């Protein structure tokens, strides 16, 4: 007996699940915070909030001196990465 007779839905779903891959790192990202409404910077993916804020000059080097302690406010806020996804 053929497997397609036993599991016809599996074969149809598998063939439909193959699609194009979207490279998220090539899209234009924005990093914002509802907590700190005056901060909006370009973001990158993959990344993290501290790296994007440092790259844009919003915060000093978090690994220098007491940077980790002085930048705790960054971790206390909520941060959102946003982009426009087209063709989905």
The 8 nearest C-alpha neighbors of each residue, nearest first, counted from 0:
[[1, 2, 4, 5, 3, 6, 7, 10],
 [0, 2, 3, 4, 5, 6, 7, 10],
 [3, 1, 5, 4, 6, 0, 7, 10],
 [4, 2, 7, 6, 1, 5, 10, 9],
 [3, 5, 2, 1, 7, 6, 0, 8],
 [6, 4, 2, 3, 7, 1, 0, 8],
 [5, 7, 3, 9, 8, 4, 2, 10],
 [6, 8, 3, 10, 9, 4, 5, 11],
 [9, 7, 11, 10, 6, 12, 3, 13],
 [10, 8, 12, 6, 7, 11, 13, 3],
 [9, 11, 13, 7, 8, 12, 14, 3],
 [12, 10, 8, 14, 13, 9, 15, 7],
 [13, 11, 15, 9, 14, 10, 8, 16],
 [14, 12, 16, 10, 15, 11, 9, 17],
 [13, 15, 11, 12, 16, 17, 10, 9],
 [14, 16, 12, 13, 17, 11, 18, 10],
 [17, 15, 13, 14, 12, 18, 11, 19],
 [16, 18, 15, 14, 13, 19, 12, 20],
 [19, 17, 16, 20, 15, 14, 21, 13],
 [18, 20, 21, 17, 16, 22, 87, 86],
 [19, 21, 22, 18, 17, 23, 87, 16],
 [20, 22, 23, 19, 25, 24, 84, 26],
 [21, 23, 24, 25, 20, 26, 44, 19],
 [24, 22, 25, 26, 21, 44, 45, 27],
 [23, 25, 44, 22, 26, 43, 45, 27],
 [26, 24, 23, 22, 27, 44, 43, 21],
 [25, 27, 23, 24, 28, 82, 22, 83],
 [26, 28, 82, 25, 29, 42, 41, 43],
 [29, 27, 42, 82, 81, 41, 43, 26],
 [30, 28, 41, 42, 81, 80, 40, 31],
 [29, 31, 80, 42, 40, 79, 39, 41],
 [32, 30, 39, 79, 78, 38, 29, 80],
 [31, 33, 78, 34, 35, 77, 36, 79],
 [32, 34, 36, 35, 77, 31, 78, 76],
 [35, 33, 32, 76, 36, 77, 78, 75],
 [36, 34, 32, 37, 33, 38, 76, 31],
 [37, 35, 33, 38, 32, 34, 31, 39],
 [36, 38, 35, 39, 32, 31, 34, 33],
 [39, 37, 36, 35, 31, 40, 32, 30],
 [40, 38, 31, 30, 37, 29, 41, 32],
 [39, 41, 30, 29, 42, 38, 31, 55],
 [40, 42, 29, 28, 30, 43, 39, 51],
 [43, 41, 28, 29, 30, 51, 40, 44],
 [42, 44, 46, 45, 28, 24, 41, 51],
 [45, 43, 24, 46, 23, 42, 28, 47],
 [44, 46, 43, 24, 47, 23, 42, 51],
 [47, 45, 44, 43, 50, 48, 51, 42],
 [46, 48, 50, 49, 51, 45, 44, 43],
 [47, 49, 51, 50, 52, 46, 78, 30],
 [50, 48, 52, 51, 47, 53, 73, 61],
 [51, 49, 53, 48, 52, 47, 54, 46],
 [50, 52, 54, 48, 53, 49, 42, 55],
 [51, 53, 57, 49, 55, 50, 54, 58],
 [54, 52, 58, 56, 50, 55, 51, 57],
 [53, 55, 51, 52, 56, 50, 57, 58],
 [56, 54, 52, 53, 57, 51, 40, 41],
 [57, 55, 53, 58, 54, 52, 59, 51],
 [58, 56, 52, 55, 53, 59, 54, 38],
 [57, 59, 53, 56, 52, 60, 61, 70],
 [60, 58, 61, 53, 56, 57, 66, 63],
 [59, 61, 62, 63, 53, 66, 58, 64],
 [62, 60, 66, 67, 63, 59, 70, 49],
 [63, 61, 60, 66, 67, 64, 65, 59],
 [64, 62, 60, 66, 61, 65, 67, 59],
 [65, 63, 66, 62, 61, 67, 60, 68],
 [64, 66, 68, 67, 69, 63, 62, 61],
 [67, 65, 61, 69, 68, 64, 63, 62],
 [66, 68, 61, 70, 65, 69, 62, 71],
 [67, 69, 65, 66, 70, 71, 61, 64],
 [70, 68, 66, 67, 71, 65, 72, 61],
 [69, 71, 72, 67, 68, 73, 66, 61],
 [72, 70, 73, 74, 68, 69, 67, 75],
 [71, 73, 75, 70, 74, 76, 69, 68],
 [74, 72, 71, 75, 76, 70, 49, 48],
 [75, 73, 71, 72, 76, 70, 77, 48],
 [74, 76, 72, 73, 71, 77, 34, 70],
 [77, 75, 74, 34, 73, 78, 72, 32],
 [76, 78, 32, 34, 33, 79, 75, 74],
 [79, 77, 32, 31, 76, 30, 80, 33],
 [78, 80, 31, 30, 32, 81, 77, 29],
 [79, 81, 30, 29, 28, 31, 78, 42],
 [82, 80, 29, 28, 79, 30, 83, 31],
 [81, 83, 28, 27, 84, 29, 26, 80],
 [82, 84, 85, 81, 27, 26, 28, 29],
 [85, 83, 82, 86, 87, 26, 23, 21],
 [86, 84, 87, 83, 82, 21, 26, 23],
 [85, 87, 84, 83, 21, 19, 20, 18],
 [86, 85, 84, 21, 19, 83, 18, 20]]
